[in-house]
Amino acid sequence: MRGRNLPGYRATQFDFAAYIRRPDRNPPPAGVPLRRMGVYANLVYQNIENFLAGTFRVARRILSDAHWEAMVRDFIHRHVSSSPYFRQIPEEFLAYLETERDASGDPPFLLELCHFEWVAFALNLSDAEPFGMPSGESSEEGAEAASVLDLPLALSPVAMPLRYRFPVHRIGSDFQPATRPEEATWLIGYRDETERVRIMSSNEVTVRLLQILGDAPSARHALKQVAAELGRDSERIIEFGADILQRLTTLGIVGSPGENPAASPPNLPA
């Protein structure tokens, strides 16, 4: 509550902000022409809406104009951003969808779809660089696999293993599932050496391997841990995992941490 003792300019500031956030429910500040306030309110809305529409393109395309506009206006009205930076608006929008929005009228996959679309934005925005190929590899395929197994490897700072309840990479104008499939969708988002963001289908075991890889002294140790968690024969898991890791190093999804010590991962929401 503002109270009656606030200086006049502060009261005007509160009224100004309240009107911009929700012009249909709040009066403009006293003495400010309604037409001028309308310009300010429209400018704020258009800037935020354009930025969100450019980030969440699929979500914008599949929602009606009325649904989209009401959601953006509710975001502006309801959400208090923790960051002053314009480029973090999409992350703030995800926080709003997850914790503040009444999603009863939204598609059941909307939050996950927006997170998936945000991953590409975050990976593009990150200042980190993809890993190069691990050093010490031989040109012989078998030697390469053995070398990868004995190296300390880590997930690239511009790669992200992802798990969704819905097949978000397939959602579009022609495919909008109304119910959650029985099986989860496992993906890896990454930025390659050409600076292009790509999405690769994956599976639970590979994603688990990527989660623990950086804490293991070598890839072989990480695969043994995966085998123990699955209750499987470690030699078979190591043989299977060597091929996967070889492919992932070739793509730059994993690599030797020492090759890129200054890199830091993008700030991804939970």
PAZAPA-4460 file (N, C-alpha, C; in steps of 0.05 Angstrom, whole numbers, plus 32768, in hexadecimal, padded with zeros to 4 digits):
% residues 270
    n_x    n_y    n_z   ca_x   ca_y   ca_z    c_x    c_y    c_z   seq   type   mol
   8011   7FE8   8000   8000   8000   8000   8012   8019   8000     1      M     A
   800B   802C   7FEF   801D   8043   7FEC   801D   8055   8005     2      R     A
   8006   8059   8011   8004   806B   8027   8000   8088   801D     3      G     A
   7FF8   8099   802F   7FF1   80B4   8028   8009   80C7   8029     4      R     A
   801F   80BF   8034   8035   80D1   8039   804B   80D0   8023     5      N     A
   8046   80C1   800F   805A   80C0   7FFA   805B   80DB   7FEB     6      L     A
   8073   80E3   7FE4   8075   80FC   7FD4   8064   80F9   7FBA     7      P     A
   805B   8110   7FB0   804A   810F   7F99   8056   8101   7F81     8      G     A
   8070   8105   7F7C   807C   80F9   7F64   807D   80DB   7F66     9      Y     A
   8081   80D1   7F7F   8081   80B4   7F82   8065   80A8   7F7E    10      R     A
   8052   80B6   7F88   8036   80AD   7F83   8030   80AC   7F65    11      A     A
   803A   80C0   7F57   8036   80C1   7F3A   8045   80AA   7F2D    12      T     A
   805D   80A4   7F36   806B   808D   7F2B   805C   8073   7F2F    13      Q     A
   8051   806F   7F47   8041   8056   7F4B   8029   8055   7F39    14      F     A
   801B   806B   7F36   8004   806C   7F24   800C   8068   7F07    15      D     A
   8023   8074   7F00   802D   8071   7EE4   8033   8053   7EDE    16      F     A
   8041   8046   7EF0   8049   802A   7EEC   8030   8018   7EED    17      A     A
   801D   801E   7EFF   8005   800D   7F01   7FF5   800F   7EE7    18      A     A
   7FF3   8027   7EDC   7FE4   802A   7EC3   7FF1   801B   7EAC    19      Y     A
   800C   801D   7EAA   801A   8010   7E94   8017   7FF2   7E97    20      I     A
   8018   7FE7   7EAF   8015   7FCB   7EB3   7FF9   7FC1   7EAD    21      R     A
   7FE5   7FD0   7EB4   7FC9   7FC7   7EB0   7FB7   7FDF   7EAB    22      R     A
   7FB8   7FEA   7E92   7FA9   8002   7E8C   7F8B   7FFE   7E8E    23      P     A
   7F81   7FE5   7E8C   7F64   7FE1   7E8D   7F59   7FE1   7EA9    24      D     A
   7F6B   7FE0   7EBD   7F62   7FDF   7ED9   7F6C   7FF6   7EEA    25      R     A
   7F7E   8006   7EE0   7F8A   801B   7EF0   7F87   8036   7EE3    26      N     A
   7F80   804B   7EF2   7F7E   8066   7EE6   7F9A   8071   7EE0    27      P     A
   7F9C   8083   7ECD   7FB6   8090   7EC8   7FBD   80A3   7EDE    28      P     A
   7FD6   80AC   7EE1   7FDE   80BF   7EF5   7FCE   80D9   7EF2    29      P     A
   7FC9   80E6   7F07   7FBA   80FF   7F06   7FCA   8114   7EF7    30      A     A
   7FBD   8122   7EE5   7FCA   8137   7ED6   7FD8   812E   7EBD    31      G     A
   7FD9   8114   7EB7   7FE7   810A   7E9F   7FD1   8103   7E8B    32      V     A
   7FD2   810E   7E73   7FBD   8109   7E5F   7FBB   80EB   7E59    33      P     A
   7FA3   80E1   7E57   7F9E   80C5   7E51   7FAB   80BC   7E37    34      L     A
   7FAA   80CD   7E23   7FB7   80C7   7E0A   7FD5   80C2   7E0C    35      R     A
   7FE2   80D3   7E1C   7FFF   80CF   7E20   8004   80B5   7E2F    36      R     A
   7FF5   80AF   7E44   7FF9   8097   7E52   7FF4   807E   7E40    37      M     A
   7FE1   8081   7E2E   7FDC   806B   7E1B   7FF4   8065   7E0A    38      G     A
   8002   807A   7E02   801B   8076   7DF2   802F   8066   7E02    39      V     A
   8033   806E   7E1B   8047   8060   7E2C   803F   8043   7E30    40      Y     A
   8026   803E   7E37   801D   8023   7E3C   801F   8012   7E23    41      A     A
   8018   801D   7E0C   801A   800D   7DF4   8037   8007   7DEC    42      N     A
   8049   801B   7DF1   8065   8017   7DEB   8071   8000   7DFC    43      L     A
   806B   8000   7E16   8075   7FEB   7E27   806A   7FD0   7E1E    44      V     A
   8050   7FCE   7E19   8045   7FB5   7E11   8051   7FAB   7DF6    45      Y     A
   8053   7FBD   7DE3   805D   7FB5   7DC8   8079   7FAB   7DCA    46      Q     A
   808A   7FB9   7DD9   80A6   7FB0   7DDB   80A9   7F95   7DE8    47      N     A
   809A   7F90   7DFE   809B   7F76   7E0B   808F   7F61   7DFA    48      I     A
   8078   7F67   7DEE   806A   7F53   7DDE   807B   7F4B   7DC6    49      E     A
   8087   7F5E   7DB8   8098   7F58   7DA1   80B0   7F46   7DA9    50      N     A
   80BB   7F4B   7DC0   80D2   7F3C   7DC9   80CA   7F1F   7DCF    51      F     A
   80B3   7F1C   7DDD   80A9   7F02   7DE4   80A1   7EF2   7DCA    52      L     A
   8093   7F00   7DB8   808A   7EF2   7DA0   80A2   7EE9   7D8F    53      A     A
   80B8   7EF8   7D90   80D0   7EF1   7D81   80DF   7ED9   7D8D    54      G     A
   80DC   7ED6   7DA8   80E9   7EBF   7DB5   80D7   7EA6   7DB5    55      T     A
   80BE   7EA9   7DBB   80AB   7E93   7DBD   809A   7E92   7DA3    56      F     A
   80A7   7E8D   7D8D   8099   7E8F   7D73   8083   7E7A   7D6F    57      R     A
   8089   7E61   7D77   8075   7E4C   7D74   805D   7E51   7D86    58      V     A
   8063   7E58   7D9F   804D   7E5E   7DB2   803C   7E75   7DA7    59      A     A
   8048   7E8A   7D9C   8039   7EA0   7D91   8028   7E97   7D7A    60      R     A
   8033   7E85   7D69   8024   7E7D   7D51   800C   7E6B   7D58    61      R     A
   800E   7E5B   7D6C   7FF8   7E48   7D71   7FE2   7E54   7D84    62      I     A
   7FE8   7E6A   7D91   7FD4   7E77   7DA2   7FC5   7E8C   7D93    63      L     A
   7FAC   7E8F   7D99   7F9C   7EA4   7D8C   7FA7   7EC0   7D94    64      S     A
   7FA1   7ED4   7D84   7FAA   7EEF   7D8A   7F9F   7EF8   7DA6    65      D     A
   7F86   7EF2   7DAB   7F7A   7EFA   7DC5   7F88   7EEC   7DDD    66      A     A
   7F8D   7ED2   7DD9   7F9A   7EC3   7DEF   7FB6   7ECD   7DF4    67      H     A
   7FC5   7ED2   7DDF   7FE1   7EDB   7DE1   7FE2   7EF7   7DEE    68      W     A
   7FD1   7F09   7DE4   7FD1   7F24   7DEF   7FC9   7F24   7E0D    69      E     A
   7FB5   7F15   7E14   7FAD   7F14   7E30   7FC3   7F09   7E41    70      A     A
   7FD2   7EF6   7E37   7FE8   7EEA   7E47   7FFE   7EFE   7E4B    71      M     A
   8006   7F0C   7E35   801B   7F1F   7E37   8014   7F36   7E4A    72      V     A
   7FFB   7F3F   7E48   7FF2   7F55   7E5A   7FF1   7F4B   7E77    73      R     A
   7FE9   7F33   7E7B   7FE9   7F28   7E97   8006   7F26   7EA1    74      D     A
   8018   7F1E   7E90   8035   7F1D   7E98   803F   7F39   7EA0    75      F     A
   8039   7F4D   7E90   8041   7F69   7E97   8035   7F72   7EB1    76      I     A
   801C   7F6B   7EB5   800D   7F74   7ECD   8017   7F65   7EE6    77      H     A
   801B   7F4B   7EE3   801F   7F3A   7EFB   803C   7F36   7F03    78      R     A
   804E   7F34   7EF0   8069   7F2B   7EF6   807B   7F42   7EFE    79      H     A
   808A   7F3E   7F14   809E   7F51   7F1D   80B9   7F45   7F15    80      V     A
   80C6   7F51   7F02   80DF   7F46   7EF7   80F6   7F49   7F0B    81      S     A
   8107   7F35   7F0B   811F   7F35   7F1D   8137   7F41   7F0F    82      S     A
   8135   7F46   7EF5   814B   7F50   7EE5   8142   7F69   7ED6    83      S     A
   8153   7F7E   7ED4   814C   7F96   7EC5   8154   7F93   7EA7    84      P     A
   8160   7F7D   7E9F   816A   7F7A   7E84   8154   7F70   7E71    85      Y     A
   8152   7F7F   7E5A   813D   7F79   7E47   8140   7F5D   7E3C    86      F     A
   8158   7F53   7E38   815C   7F39   7E2B   8154   7F22   7E3E    87      R     A
   814F   7F28   7E57   8146   7F13   7E6A   8128   7F12   7E6D    88      Q     A
   811A   7F22   7E5D   80FD   7F21   7E5E   80F2   7F05   7E58    89      I     A
   80FD   7EF6   7E44   80F2   7EDA   7E40   80F5   7EC8   7E59    90      P     A
   810B   7ECB   7E67   810F   7EBB   7E7F   80FB   7EC3   7E95    91      E     A
   80F6   7EDD   7E97   80E2   7EE7   7EAA   80C6   7EDC   7EA2    92      E     A
   80C1   7EDB   7E88   80A7   7ED0   7E7E   80A4   7EB3   7E86    93      F     A
   80B9   7EA4   7E84   80B8   7E88   7E8D   80B2   7E86   7EAB    94      L     A
   80BE   7E97   7EBB   80B8   7E97   7ED8   809B   7E9D   7EDC    95      A     A
   8090   7EB0   7ECD   8074   7EB7   7ECF   8062   7E9F   7EC8    96      Y     A
   8068   7E91   7EB2   8059   7E7A   7EAA   8059   7E64   7EBF    97      L     A
   8070   7E61   7ECC   8074   7E4A   7EDE   8067   7E4F   7EF9    98      E     A
   8068   7E68   7F03   8061   7E6D   7F1F   8049   7E80   7F23    99      T     A
   8042   7E8F   7F0E   802D   7EA4   7F13   8015   7EA1   7F01   100      E     A
   8017   7E94   7EEB   8001   7E94   7ED8   7FEC   7E80   7EDF   101      R     A
   7FD3   7E87   7EDB   7FBD   7E74   7EDC   7FBB   7E67   7EC1   102      D     A
   7FC5   7E4E   7EBF   7FC9   7E41   7EA6   7FB0   7E30   7E9E   103      A     A
   7F9A   7E34   7EAB   7F83   7E23   7EA6   7F79   7E25   7E89   104      S     A
   7F7D   7E3C   7E7C   7F74   7E3F   7E61   7F8A   7E3B   7E4C   105      G     A
   7FA2   7E34   7E55   7FB9   7E31   7E43   7FBB   7E15   7E39   106      D     A
   7FC8   7E10   7E22   7FCF   7DF5   7E1A   7FE0   7DE8   7E30   107      P     A
   7FDD   7DCE   7E35   7FEB   7DC1   7E4B   800A   7DC1   7E47   108      P     A
   8012   7DC5   7E2F   802F   7DC4   7E28   803C   7DE0   7E27   109      F     A
   802D   7DF5   7E2D   8037   7E10   7E28   8051   7E17   7E36   110      L     A
   8052   7E11   7E50   806A   7E17   7E60   8082   7E08   7E54   111      L     A
   8080   7DEF   7E4E   8096   7DE0   7E43   809E   7DE9   7E27   112      E     A
   808A   7DF0   7E17   8090   7DFA   7DFC   809F   7E14   7DFE   113      L     A
   8097   7E26   7E10   80A5   7E40   7E13   80C2   7E3B   7E1E   114      C     A
   80C5   7E29   7E31   80E0   7E22   7E3A   80F1   7E18   7E23   115      H     A
   80E6   7E06   7E13   80F5   7DFC   7DFC   80FD   7E12   7DE9   116      F     A
   80EB   7E24   7DE4   80F2   7E3A   7DD1   8106   7E4D   7DDE   117      E     A
   8105   7E50   7DF9   8118   7E61   7E06   8134   7E55   7E06   118      W     A
   8136   7E3B   7E06   8151   7E2F   7E05   8161   7E39   7DED   119      V     A
   8154   7E3A   7DD6   8162   7E43   7DBE   816B   7E60   7DC1   120      A     A
   815A   7E71   7DCD   8160   7E8D   7DD2   8178   7E8F   7DE5   121      F     A
   8178   7E7F   7DFB   818E   7E80   7E0F   81A8   7E76   7E03   122      A     A
   81A7   7E61   7DF3   81C0   7E57   7DE8   81CB   7E6A   7DD3   123      L     A
   81BA   7E77   7DC4   81C3   7E8C   7DB1   81D0   7EA4   7DC0   124      N     A
   81C4   7EAA   7DD7   81CC   7EC2   7DE5   81E6   7EBE   7DF5   125      L     A
   81EC   7EA5   7DFC   8203   7E9F   7E0D   821D   7EA8   7E00   126      S     A
   822F   7EB3   7E11   8249   7EBC   7E08   825D   7EA4   7E08   127      D     A
   8255   7E8D   7E12   8267   7E76   7E13   826B   7E6B   7DF7   128      A     A
   8280   7E5C   7DF4   8287   7E50   7DDA   8285   7E31   7DDC   129      E     A
   827D   7E24   7DC6   827D   7E07   7DC6   8298   7DFB   7DCB   130      P     A
   8299   7DE3   7DD6   82B2   7DD5   7DD9   82BE   7DCD   7DBE   131      F     A
   82D9   7DCC   7DBD   82E5   7DC0   7DA6   82E7   7DA2   7DAA   132      G     A
   82F3   7D95   7D97   82F7   7D78   7D99   830B   7D73   7DAF   133      M     A
   8307   7D5E   7DC0   831A   7D57   7DD5   8336   7D53   7DC9   134      P     A
   834A   7D5D   7DD7   8365   7D59   7DCE   836F   7D3D   7DD2   135      S     A
   8382   7D34   7DC2   838E   7D1A   7DC5   837F   7D04   7DB6   136      G     A
   836C   7D0B   7DA5   835E   7CF6   7D97   836E   7CEB   7D7F   137      E     A
   836B   7CD2   7D7A   8377   7CC5   7D63   8365   7CC6   7D4C   138      S     A
   836F   7CC3   7D34   835E   7CC2   7D1C   8350   7CA8   7D19   139      S     A
   8359   7C93   7D27   834C   7C79   7D26   8333   7C79   7D37   140      E     A
   831D   7C6E   7D2C   8303   7C6F   7D3A   8304   7C62   7D55   141      E     A
   8310   7C4A   7D57   8311   7C3C   7D70   8322   7C4B   7D85   142      G     A
   8338   7C57   7D7C   8349   7C66   7D8E   833B   7C7F   7D97   143      A     A
   832B   7C8B   7D86   831C   7CA3   7D8D   8309   7C9D   7DA4   144      E     A
   82FA   7C87   7DA1   82E6   7C7F   7DB5   82F4   7C7A   7DD0   145      A     A
   830B   7C6C   7DCF   831A   7C66   7DE8   8324   7C80   7DF4   146      A     A
   832D   7C92   7DE4   8337   7CAB   7DEE   8321   7CBB   7DFC   147      S     A
   830A   7CBC   7DEF   82F3   7CCB   7DFB   82EC   7CBF   7E16   148      V     A
   82EC   7CA5   7E18   82E4   7C98   7E31   82F7   7C9F   7E48   149      L     A
   8310   7CA3   7E42   8324   7CA8   7E57   8328   7CC6   7E5D   150      D     A
   831A   7CD7   7E4F   831C   7CF4   7E54   8308   7CFE   7E68   151      L     A
   830F   7D13   7E77   82FA   7D21   7E87   82EA   7D32   7E74   152      P     A
   82D1   7D2C   7E72   82C0   7D3B   7E5F   82AA   7D4A   7E6F   153      L     A
   829F   7D5E   7E62   8289   7D6D   7E6E   8276   7D77   7E59   154      A     A
   825E   7D7D   7E61   824A   7D88   7E4F   8253   7DA4   7E46   155      L     A
   8250   7DA9   7E2C   8257   7DC3   7E21   8247   7DD9   7E2F   156      S     A
   8253   7DF0   7E33   8245   7E07   7E3F   822E   7E12   7E2E   157      P     A
   822E   7E09   7E14   8217   7E10   7E03   8208   7DF7   7DFA   158      V     A
   8203   7DE6   7E0D   81F3   7DCE   7E08   81E1   7DCA   7E21   159      A     A
   81CA   7DBF   7E1C   81B7   7DBC   7E32   81A6   7DA2   7E2E   160      M     A
   81A9   7D8E   7E40   8198   7D77   7E3F   817D   7D7E   7E4A   161      P     A
   8168   7D75   7E3C   814C   7D7E   7E42   8139   7D66   7E45   162      L     A
   8127   7D69   7E58   8112   7D55   7E5B   80F7   7D63   7E5C   163      R     A
   80E5   7D5A   7E4C   80CA   7D66   7E4B   80B5   7D50   7E4C   164      Y     A
   809E   7D57   7E57   8087   7D44   7E57   807A   7D43   7E3C   165      R     A
   807C   7D59   7E2D   8070   7D5A   7E12   8086   7D5B   7DFD   166      F     A
   8080   7D51   7DE4   8093   7D53   7DCE   8094   7D6F   7DC3   167      P     A
   80A1   7D81   7DD2   80A0   7D9D   7DCB   80AD   7DA4   7DB0   168      V     A
   80C0   7D94   7DA8   80CD   7D9A   7D8F   80BC   7D94   7D76   169      H     A
   80A5   7D87   7D7B   8093   7D81   7D65   807A   7D92   7D65   170      R     A
   8076   7DA2   7D7A   805E   7DB2   7D7C   805E   7DC9   7D68   171      I     A
   8047   7DCD   7D5C   8044   7DE2   7D48   8027   7DE6   7D41   172      G     A
   8022   7DF3   7D2B   8006   7DF8   7D23   7FF7   7DDF   7D1E   173      S     A
   8005   7DCA   7D14   7FF8   7DB1   7D0D   7FF9   7D9B   7D22   174      D     A
   8007   7DA1   7D38   800A   7D8C   7D4D   800A   7D9A   7D68   175      F     A
   7FF4   7D96   7D77   7FF1   7DA1   7D92   7FE4   7D8D   7DA4   176      Q     A
   7FF4   7D7B   7DB1   7FE9   7D66   7DC1   7FD8   7D70   7DD9   177      P     A
   7FC1   7D64   7DDD   7FB0   7D6D   7DF3   7FB6   7D5E   7E0D   178      A     A
   7FC3   7D47   7E0A   7FCA   7D37   7E22   7FE7   7D30   7E22   179      T     A
   7FF2   7D2C   7E39   800F   7D26   7E3C   8014   7D09   7E33   180      R     A
   8028   7D05   7E22   802F   7CE9   7E1B   803A   7CDA   7E33   181      P     A
   8039   7CBF   7E31   8043   7CAF   7E47   8061   7CB2   7E4A   182      E     A
   806F   7CB5   7E34   808D   7CB6   7E35   8096   7CD3   7E33   183      E     A
   80AB   7CD9   7E43   80B6   7CF4   7E42   80C6   7CF8   7E28   184      A     A
   80CB   7D11   7E22   80DB   7D19   7E0B   80F6   7D22   7E14   185      T     A
   810B   7D16   7E0A   8127   7D1D   7E12   8135   7D2A   7DFA   186      W     A
   8141   7D41   7DFF   814E   7D50   7DE9   8168   7D5B   7DF3   187      L     A
   8179   7D63   7DE0   8191   7D72   7DE7   8191   7D8A   7DD5   188      I     A
   8191   7DA2   7DE1   8194   7DBA   7DD2   81B1   7DC3   7DD3   189      G     A
   81BD   7DCB   7DBD   81D9   7DD4   7DBD   81DF   7DE8   7DA7   190      Y     A
   81F3   7DF7   7DAA   81FD   7E09   7D96   8217   7DFE   7D8A   191      R     A
   8217   7DFA   7D70   822F   7DED   7D64   8244   7E02   7D5D   192      D     A
   8259   7DF8   7D50   8270   7E09   7D4A   826A   7E1E   7D35   193      E     A
   8254   7E1B   7D26   824B   7E2F   7D13   8239   7E44   7D1F   194      T     A
   8236   7E43   7D3A   8225   7E55   7D49   8207   7E50   7D44   195      E     A
   8200   7E39   7D3B   81E4   7E32   7D36   81DA   7E21   7D4D   196      R     A
   81C2   7E28   7D57   81B6   7E17   7D6C   81A7   7E00   7D60   197      V     A
   81AC   7DE8   7D6A   81A0   7DD0   7D60   8193   7DC0   7D77   198      R     A
   8180   7DB0   7D6F   8172   7D9E   7D82   8176   7D81   7D79   199      I     A
   817E   7D70   7D8C   8183   7D54   7D86   8171   7D43   7D98   200      M     A
   8163   7D30   7D8D   8154   7D1D   7D9D   8167   7D0C   7DAD   201      S     A
   815F   7D05   7DC5   8171   7CF5   7DD7   8160   7CE1   7DE6   202      S     A
   816B   7CD8   7DFD   815D   7CC5   7E0E   8166   7CC9   7E2A   203      N     A
   8158   7CBC   7E3C   815C   7CC0   7E59   8179   7CB9   7E62   204      E     A
   8184   7CA3   7E57   819E   7C9B   7E5F   81B3   7CAF   7E56   205      V     A
   81B2   7CB8   7E3E   81C5   7CCC   7E34   81C4   7CE6   7E44   206      T     A
   81AB   7CEF   7E49   81A8   7D08   7E59   81B3   7D04   7E75   207      V     A
   81AF   7CED   7E81   81BB   7CE8   7E9B   81D9   7CE8   7E9A   208      R     A
   81E5   7CDD   7E85   8201   7CDD   7E81   820C   7CF9   7E80   209      L     A
   81FE   7D0A   7E71   8207   7D26   7E6E   8205   7D35   7E89   210      L     A
   81F2   7D2D   7E9A   81EF   7D3B   7EB3   8206   7D35   7EC6   211      Q     A
   8212   7D1E   7EC5   8227   7D16   7ED8   8242   7D17   7ECC   212      I     A
   8244   7D1C   7EB2   825E   7D1A   7EA4   8273   7D2C   7EB0   213      L     A
   826B   7D45   7EB6   827F   7D58   7EBF   828A   7D53   7EDB   214      G     A
   827C   7D43   7EEB   8286   7D3D   7F06   8296   7D23   7F07   215      D     A
   8299   7D15   7EF1   82A8   7CFC   7EF1   82C5   7D01   7EE8   216      A     A
   82D8   7CF1   7EF2   82F4   7CF5   7EE9   82F8   7CEE   7ECC   217      P     A
   82E7   7CDD   7EC1   82E9   7CD6   7EA4   82CD   7CCE   7E9B   218      S     A
   82CA   7CCD   7E81   82B1   7CC4   7E75   82AC   7CA7   7E7D   219      A     A
   82C1   7C97   7E7F   82BD   7C7B   7E86   82B1   7C78   7EA2   220      R     A
   82BA   7C89   7EB5   82AF   7C89   7ED0   8291   7C91   7ECF   221      H     A
   828B   7CA5   7EBF   826F   7CAE   7EBD   825D   7C97   7EB2   222      A     A
   8267   7C89   7E9E   8258   7C73   7E93   8254   7C5C   7EA7   223      L     A
   8268   7C57   7EB7   8266   7C43   7ECC   8251   7C4B   7EE0   224      K     A
   824F   7C64   7EE6   823B   7C6E   7EF9   821F   7C6A   7EED   225      Q     A
   821C   7C70   7ED3   8202   7C6C   7EC6   81FA   7C4F   7EC7   226      V     A
   820E   7C3D   7EC1   8208   7C21   7EC1   81FF   7C17   7EDD   227      A     A
   820C   7C22   7EF2   8205   7C1A   7F0D   81E8   7C24   7F13   228      A     A
   81E2   7C3C   7F0B   81C7   7C46   7F10   81B1   7C36   7F01   229      E     A
   81B9   7C2C   7EE9   81A6   7C1C   7EDA   81A5   7BFF   7EE1   230      L     A
   81BA   7BF6   7EF0   81BC   7BDA   7EF7   81C4   7BCA   7EDF   231      G     A
   81D4   7BD5   7ECD   81DC   7BC8   7EB4   81FA   7BC1   7EB5   232      R     A
   8202   7BB0   7EA3   821E   7BA8   7EA0   822E   7BC1   7E97   233      D     A
   8243   7BC8   7EA6   8251   7BE0   7EA0   8260   7BDF   7E85   234      S     A
   826A   7BC8   7E7E   8279   7BC6   7E65   8268   7BCC   7E4D   235      E     A
   824F   7BC2   7E4D   823C   7BC7   7E37   8235   7BE4   7E36   236      R     A
   8230   7BF0   7E4D   8229   7C0D   7E4E   8241   7C1E   7E44   237      I     A
   8259   7C16   7E4C   8271   7C25   7E43   8274   7C22   7E25   238      I     A
   826F   7C0B   7E1A   8271   7C07   7DFD   825D   7C18   7DEE   239      E     A
   8244   7C17   7DF9   822F   7C27   7DED   8234   7C45   7DF0   240      F     A
   823D   7C4C   7E08   8241   7C69   7E0E   8259   7C75   7DFF   241      G     A
   826D   7C64   7DF8   8284   7C6F   7DE9   827B   7C7A   7DCE   242      A     A
   8269   7C6B   7DC1   8260   7C75   7DA7   8250   7C8F   7DA9   243      D     A
   823F   7C90   7DBE   8230   7CA8   7DC2   8242   7CC0   7DC8   244      I     A
   8255   7CBC   7DDA   8267   7CD1   7DE1   8278   7CDB   7DCA   245      L     A
   8280   7CC8   7DB9   828F   7CD0   7DA1   827F   7CE2   7D8F   246      Q     A
   8265   7CDB   7D8C   8254   7CED   7D7C   8250   7D08   7D8A   247      R     A
   824C   7D07   7DA4   8247   7D20   7DB2   825F   7D33   7DB2   248      L     A
   8277   7D27   7DB3   828F   7D38   7DB1   8292   7D43   7D95   249      T     A
   828C   7D33   7D81   828D   7D3D   7D66   827A   7D55   7D61   250      T     A
   8263   7D53   7D6E   824F   7D69   7D6B   8256   7D81   7D7D   251      L     A
   8269   7D7D   7D90   826F   7D93   7DA3   825D   7D95   7DBB   252      G     A
   824D   7D80   7DBF   823A   7D80   7DD6   824A   7D7B   7DF0   253      I     A
   825E   7D6A   7DEE   8270   7D66   7E05   828D   7D6B   7DFC   254      V     A
   829E   7D6F   7E0F   82BA   7D74   7E08   82CA   7D75   7E21   255      G     A
   82E4   7D7C   7E1E   82F6   7D7E   7E35   82F3   7D9A   7E41   256      S     A
   82EC   7D9B   7E5B   82E8   7DB5   7E68   82FF   7DC8   7E66   257      P     A
   8318   7DBD   7E66   8330   7DCE   7E65   8333   7DDD   7E4B   258      G     A
   8324   7DD5   7E37   8327   7DE2   7E1D   8317   7DFC   7E1C   259      E     A
   8306   7E01   7E2F   82F5   7E18   7E2F   82F1   7E22   7E4C   260      N     A
   8306   7E28   7E5B   8303   7E2D   7E77   82F3   7E45   7E7E   261      P     A
   82F0   7E59   7E6C   82E2   7E71   7E73   82C4   7E6F   7E6D   262      A     A
   82BC   7E59   7E61   82A0   7E57   7E59   828E   7E54   7E71   263      A     A
   8276   7E5E   7E6F   8262   7E5A   7E83   8248   7E54   7E76   264      S     A
   8238   7E42   7E82   821F   7E3B   7E76   820A   7E51   7E76   265      P     A
   81F7   7E51   7E64   81E2   7E65   7E65   81D1   7E61   7E7D   266      P     A
   81C6   7E77   7E86   81B5   7E77   7E9F   819A   7E6B   7E98   267      N     A
   8197   7E51   7E9B   817F   7E44   7E93   816C   7E40   7EAB   268      L     A
   8153   7E47   7EA7   8140   7E43   7EBD   813C   7E26   7EC3   269      P     A
   8134   7E1F   7EDC   812F   7E03   7EE3   8118   7DF8   7ED3   270      A     A
***
